[in-house]
Amino acid sequence: MIFEITNQVRVTNLKEGRKWYETLLNKKPDFIPHDGFVEWEIIPGFWLQVAEGTPSEASGPLRLGVTDIIAERDRLVKELGIDEFEIYSREEVSAKWGTFTDSWGNRLGLFEYLDKKEENERIKSILGV
C-alpha cells in the first residue's frame, strides 16, 4: 500500500536553494532532518525534499496545482526572476499549465484546473475538508 510520496530536487548551494524554495512555496521548511537537506509537506502525505548536491538533468517537471496560475506566475517572475514561464492550454485538457526551471536546472511547473467545481472537489478530497 502506497500512503506517502516524496520528490527530491538537488541544488548546489543549500542556503540559496532553501531561500528559493521558501519563496516558491511561500513558507519555511516543515522538516530539517540534517545538514544539507530540507523538506516541505506540500499537501498531506506529499513531501518535497531539497538536498545539496549535483542536480539531475532531464528530470521532472514536478508540477504543483494552484488556484490562479497567472497570479502565481506573475509572483514567481517578480520574486524569483523566472524569465521563461509560458502558460499553455489545449481544448481536450482540463487544466492550464506552465513549466519553468529553478536556478539549478530542476524542472518545475504549475497547473490550474479549468473547471473550478472540479478544483474545489479535489481540494476538499485531498485536504479532507
C-alpha positions as a Python dict, from the first residue, in 0.01 Angstrom:
ca = {
    (1, 'M'): (0, 0, 0),
    (2, 'I'): (142, 339, -102),
    (3, 'F'): (49, 605, 153),
    (4, 'E'): (302, 883, 113),
    (5, 'I'): (518, 1041, -160),
    (6, 'T'): (848, 1227, -163),
    (7, 'N'): (1013, 1404, -451),
    (8, 'Q'): (1372, 1526, -425),
    (9, 'V'): (1549, 1801, -616),
    (10, 'R'): (1916, 1884, -571),
    (11, 'V'): (2078, 2225, -553),
    (12, 'T'): (2447, 2313, -549),
    (13, 'N'): (2407, 2559, -261),
    (14, 'L'): (2152, 2467, 6),
    (15, 'K'): (2134, 2813, 161),
    (16, 'E'): (2040, 2966, -174),
    (17, 'G'): (1819, 2667, -261),
    (18, 'R'): (1630, 2686, 66),
    (19, 'K'): (1561, 3057, 14),
    (20, 'W'): (1449, 2996, -347),
    (21, 'Y'): (1207, 2717, -247),
    (22, 'E'): (1079, 2913, 54),
    (23, 'T'): (982, 3187, -192),
    (24, 'L'): (828, 2939, -436),
    (25, 'L'): (622, 2766, -167),
    (26, 'N'): (551, 3075, 44),
    (27, 'K'): (665, 2906, 366),
    (28, 'K'): (961, 2784, 569),
    (29, 'P'): (1060, 2414, 558),
    (30, 'D'): (847, 2177, 765),
    (31, 'F'): (1137, 1947, 850),
    (32, 'I'): (1517, 1977, 857),
    (33, 'P'): (1646, 1627, 941),
    (34, 'H'): (2018, 1703, 897),
    (35, 'D'): (2267, 1938, 732),
    (36, 'G'): (2232, 1962, 354),
    (37, 'F'): (1865, 1864, 347),
    (38, 'V'): (1527, 2039, 398),
    (39, 'E'): (1169, 1923, 341),
    (40, 'W'): (827, 2075, 286),
    (41, 'E'): (498, 1892, 314),
    (42, 'I'): (318, 2034, 13),
    (43, 'I'): (-13, 1864, 85),
    (44, 'P'): (-77, 1591, 343),
    (45, 'G'): (146, 1298, 253),
    (46, 'F'): (346, 1467, -25),
    (47, 'W'): (693, 1591, 68),
    (48, 'L'): (929, 1799, -145),
    (49, 'Q'): (1289, 1738, -42),
    (50, 'V'): (1565, 1982, -134),
    (51, 'A'): (1913, 1835, -94),
    (52, 'E'): (2255, 1983, -150),
    (53, 'G'): (2426, 1802, -435),
    (54, 'T'): (2452, 1775, -812),
    (55, 'P'): (2118, 1846, -982),
    (56, 'S'): (1978, 1568, -1201),
    (57, 'E'): (1947, 1653, -1567),
    (58, 'A'): (1625, 1600, -1760),
    (59, 'S'): (1415, 1516, -1458),
    (60, 'G'): (1066, 1640, -1393),
    (61, 'P'): (882, 1853, -1419),
    (62, 'L'): (724, 1843, -1078),
    (63, 'R'): (401, 2037, -1128),
    (64, 'L'): (214, 2193, -838),
    (65, 'G'): (-160, 2263, -852),
    (66, 'V'): (-263, 2623, -788),
    (67, 'T'): (-594, 2806, -795),
    (68, 'D'): (-469, 3101, -1005),
    (69, 'I'): (-178, 3016, -1235),
    (70, 'I'): (-145, 3367, -1379),
    (71, 'A'): (-115, 3530, -1035),
    (72, 'E'): (135, 3266, -922),
    (73, 'R'): (339, 3300, -1242),
    (74, 'D'): (349, 3678, -1201),
    (75, 'R'): (459, 3642, -837),
    (76, 'L'): (737, 3395, -926),
    (77, 'V'): (860, 3606, -1218),
    (78, 'K'): (881, 3907, -985),
    (79, 'E'): (1018, 3738, -672),
    (80, 'L'): (1243, 3471, -826),
    (81, 'G'): (1333, 3631, -1158),
    (82, 'I'): (1198, 3343, -1365),
    (83, 'D'): (1218, 3456, -1726),
    (84, 'E'): (1067, 3168, -1922),
    (85, 'F'): (724, 3066, -1797),
    (86, 'E'): (456, 3041, -2062),
    (87, 'I'): (108, 2917, -1978),
    (88, 'Y'): (-48, 2661, -2209),
    (89, 'S'): (-387, 2502, -2258),
    (90, 'R'): (-546, 2259, -2501),
    (91, 'E'): (-913, 2206, -2569),
    (92, 'E'): (-900, 1839, -2469),
    (93, 'V'): (-709, 1903, -2143),
    (94, 'S'): (-897, 2015, -1831),
    (95, 'A'): (-613, 2232, -1699),
    (96, 'K'): (-380, 2518, -1788),
    (97, 'W'): (-11, 2453, -1719),
    (98, 'G'): (334, 2601, -1743),
    (99, 'T'): (687, 2478, -1683),
    (100, 'F'): (996, 2663, -1563),
    (101, 'T'): (1332, 2579, -1405),
    (102, 'D'): (1485, 2668, -1072),
    (103, 'S'): (1831, 2825, -1053),
    (104, 'W'): (1991, 2477, -1065),
    (105, 'G'): (1810, 2344, -1372),
    (106, 'N'): (1542, 2138, -1195),
    (107, 'R'): (1223, 2142, -1399),
    (108, 'L'): (913, 2259, -1212),
    (109, 'G'): (572, 2379, -1311),
    (110, 'L'): (226, 2481, -1207),
    (111, 'F'): (-118, 2379, -1323),
    (112, 'E'): (-470, 2510, -1267),
    (113, 'Y'): (-796, 2326, -1319),
    (114, 'L'): (-1023, 2499, -1570),
    (115, 'D'): (-1336, 2361, -1404),
    (116, 'K'): (-1348, 2536, -1066),
    (117, 'K'): (-1608, 2293, -933),
    (118, 'E'): (-1369, 2005, -1006),
    (119, 'E'): (-1084, 2202, -850),
    (120, 'N'): (-1283, 2262, -529),
    (121, 'E'): (-1381, 1894, -510),
    (122, 'R'): (-1014, 1792, -549),
    (123, 'I'): (-903, 2035, -278),
    (124, 'K'): (-1170, 1907, -39),
    (125, 'S'): (-1081, 1545, -114),
    (126, 'I'): (-706, 1590, -77),
    (127, 'L'): (-722, 1806, 235),
    (128, 'G'): (-1009, 1617, 394),
    (129, 'V'): (-1225, 1925, 441),
}
